[in-house]
Amino acid sequence: MTDATWQATNWGVETAEGYGLPIERCAEMRRGRYLALREVASRFFGDENDISFVKAWREAMELHAIPIDDLAFRRTIHDVSRIKSHRFVYLIAENVIRPGNENDYSTSRYYNRFRDRHYPQTEELTREIFRTAVKDDAHKETSKARLEEEISA
């Protein structure tokens, strides 16, 4: 499935391998998010697959004359990026904590990480990595604001 190329069809969105979503599911939203976009991207088939799906999804919505709510679309993509970044950072943290361990990077392994006895330690390191990035970003913004004040003074 990682090499799947998605296409908009009269039915919805499909791959040559036979996987697909009907247009009704493509248009379904919950809490202001498009469920189909979250579903496919959260399976971690790979960035190319996700981009192919989003492109075909947009084409299918247009083909079926279903308007896309731009705010819901942006919110959905933002949520998906957070899901993907957490998985990436979590797996890096896992390698830091257990460097010699043969890690399983499968989607099912990631979704069942709560059962791993090392989960609390790994999740704490994951959160610390994210907190560090947020602190760095805040510092950059403060420094930028100070520099702009000095320039304008």
RASUL-V427670 format. One record per residue. N is the residue number from 1. BURIAL is + if it has 16 or more other ideal C-beta (glycine too) atoms within 10 Angstrom, else -. Layout:
n->{N,N}
burial->{BURIAL,BURIAL}
This chain:
n->{1,2,3,4,5,6,7,8,9,10,11,12,13,14,15,16,17,18,19,20,21,22,23,24,25,26,27,28,29,30,31,32,33,34,35,36,37,38,39,40,41,42,43,44,45,46,47,48,49,50,51,52,53,54,55,56,57,58,59,60,61,62,63,64,65,66,67,68,69,70,71,72,73,74,75,76,77,78,79,80,81,82,83,84,85,86,87,88,89,90,91,92,93,94,95,96,97,98,99,100,101,102,103,104,105,106,107,108,109,110,111,112,113,114,115,116,117,118,119,120,121,122,123,124,125,126,127,128,129,130,131,132,133,134,135,136,137,138,139,140,141,142,143,144,145,146,147,148,149,150,151,152,153}
burial->{-,-,-,+,-,+,+,+,+,-,-,+,+,+,+,-,-,-,-,+,+,-,+,-,-,+,+,-,-,-,-,-,+,+,+,+,+,+,-,+,+,+,-,+,+,-,-,-,+,+,-,+,+,+,-,+,+,+,-,+,+,-,-,+,-,-,-,-,-,-,-,-,+,-,+,+,+,-,+,+,-,-,-,-,-,-,+,-,+,+,+,-,+,+,-,-,-,-,-,-,-,-,-,-,-,-,-,-,-,+,-,-,+,-,-,-,-,-,-,-,-,+,+,-,+,+,-,-,-,-,-,-,-,-,-,-,-,-,-,-,-,-,-,-,-,-,-,-,-,-,-,-,-}
